[in-house]
C-alpha cells in the first residue's frame, strides 16, 4: 500500500468510525425513547453494549469496504451507494419476517426496534464516501 492508498484508507475508515460514534448516540437515544414509548423490555439482542460495539464495528468495516470500492471504481460514489442502499432495503424487508418471540405484541415491538437500528445504520453508511472527501471533515476531524 503506497502513501496515497494509506491516506485514502485512513480517511474512509475514520469517516466510518466517526459516523459510527454519532450513530451510537442516536441509536442509544432511539433505544431509550422506543422502549419508553412501546413498553418493550427484553434486551438480550439489542441493548446498550450491543449498540455501542456492533454499530461502531459495522460502520468501521463499511468504511474499509468503501476503500475497496474507491480502489476499484475511483470516486464514483454510486458504485458504493447502490449496493449498500439495496442491502439496507433487503435487511429492512427481512426484519419484517423475523419471529423472535411467541407473543405477537413483543415480537412486533422487537421488529420495530430492530428496523430502526437497521435503517439508521444503513442510511448512515451511505454518507461515508461523501464524508471522507469533505473538506470540513479533513480540516476539523482528520
C-alpha positions, -999 to 999 in steps of 0.1 A, spaced: 0 0 0 15 33 -10 12 66 9 -18 78 -11 -36 45 -6 -29 47 31 -42 82 32 -75 73 15 -78 42 36 -74 61 68 -99 88 57 -127 63 48 -120 42 79 -121 72 102 -152 85 84 -169 52 91 -158 53 127 -169 89 131 -204 81 117 -204 51 140 -199 72 171 -227 96 160 -250 66 152 -243 51 186 -255 82 204 -285 84 181 -294 48 185 -290 48 222 -315 77 224 -338 59 199 -335 27 221 -345 47 253 -374 65 237 -387 35 218 -386 13 249 -404 40 269 -430 46 243 -438 9 235 -430 -7 268 -407 -32 251 -385 -47 278 -364 -77 265 -328 -67 260 -309 -99 250 -301 -88 215 -305 -50 213 -290 -34 244 -265 -6 253 -234 -28 248 -246 -43 215 -255 -9 201 -221 7 211 -199 -22 199 -218 -35 169 -227 -2 152 -191 11 155 -176 -21 142 -201 -24 114 -195 12 102 -157 9 106 -158 -22 84 -181 -4 60 -155 23 57 -129 -3 49 -153 -18 22 -157 18 9 -119 19 4 -121 -12 -17 -148 4 -38 -127 36 -42 -97 15 -53 -118 -5 -78 -141 23 -92 -125 56 -83 -146 83 -68 -178 71 -83 -200 70 -52 -229 53 -70 -209 21 -71 -208 21 -33 -241 37 -25 -263 15 -47 -252 -19 -32 -254 -6 4 -288 10 -3 -301 -23 -17 -286 -41 13 -304 -17 37 -337 -23 18 -332 -60 19 -323 -61 56 -353 -39 64 -376 -62 44 -361 -93 62 -368 -76 95 -405 -80 89 -401 -117 86 -384 -123 119 -402 -143 145 -382 -139 178 -410 -141 204 -441 -162 207 -461 -131 220 -472 -111 189 -470 -78 207 -435 -83 219 -424 -96 186 -438 -66 168 -420 -43 192 -388 -61 186 -392 -58 149 -398 -20 153 -366 -16 174 -345 -37 150 -359 -19 120 -349 15 135 -314 2 141 -311 -13 106 -324 19 89 -302 43 109 -271 22 104 -278 16 67 -287 52 58 -256 64 77 -233 41 59 -243 58 26 -227 90 39 -192 75 43 -179 83 8 -191 119 9 -178 125 45 -144 110 37 -139 136 9 -154 165 29 -131 195 35 -148 201 68 -141 165 79 -105 168 67 -99 201 84 -116 195 118 -117 158 123 -89 141 103 
